[in-house]
């Protein structure tokens, strides 16, 4: 069982630009207002994934893009690496719902990806 | 289903019942509809390969995906790979004379075997074939006509359907597609897991903004009585989003374990 994150750690994570953007975009898209408990639960999952991949959220999103004169472009090879990491993460840390927290974070930061549907 | 209802109810369906197979007869109906579309030179600008999702190896299926073409490929049980043939007019000299012979192209409109041989073939079709950009442009339009009939036929058969992007290089490798053909779309077929109205008709530009009368920029004025008639006929339906659409999509996401 994982150790609950401290308030400071949660606040530090939430203060990262990509995390704030994700939470804002999620609420706006789904027309919801997530409770503090829901947000905290998601941040704990995201924090565990960040430990797994060794990158903070802003760093992870930045690593997935490269700057070009036409604007940021997704790095497809790295995207595939992250997709595989998420699959491994969800096998070991909480299943599909945990993996989808990470996918949601990336999707709302402009990294298009999905998961194999459960069928 | 009435034609206007078919047009009105067509949506790009992105959630399918993965366990419900599509009857082979319905797949054939879709292909038959495409075969009978309007087409220049009476040439085969489009061909297709039908694939059952579960007949593909996992690795091959994954390799056909693009960043936003993901879960729907896993959900739809039947895929039609539509292939464009920019070399299709190469049969034009023969196919046009056949159209003369069957009474489709008539002398009263100036058509004859001699006109095909001496004018159309050397002055129209050969130049098109010699210019890859023009050949592709022509082929894309002609293929689009056929593919649209396939989409409408699928709706008429009570299926969900959608055109979806693909990795064309991998499609050619996996399916053994000849070099001169270009995989352009996968048409998915399956029974919808979402409401067939998929949250409403998609927003469109205002009618008068894109259709003109007499000269460009002079709007073709829309008669509201016609609009009301088409609403009654089921061709014009309420525009997306229906108030419950986001709840529906969230429920589908959770049912299939997809991200939100």
Interface residues (C-beta under 8 A of the other chain):
Chain A: X26 X29 X30 X31 X74 X76 X79 X96 X100 X103 X104 X107 X112 X113 X114 X115 X116 X117 X118 X119
Chain B: X18 X19 X67 X68 X70 X71 X74 X75 X246 X250 X256 X257 X258 X259 X260
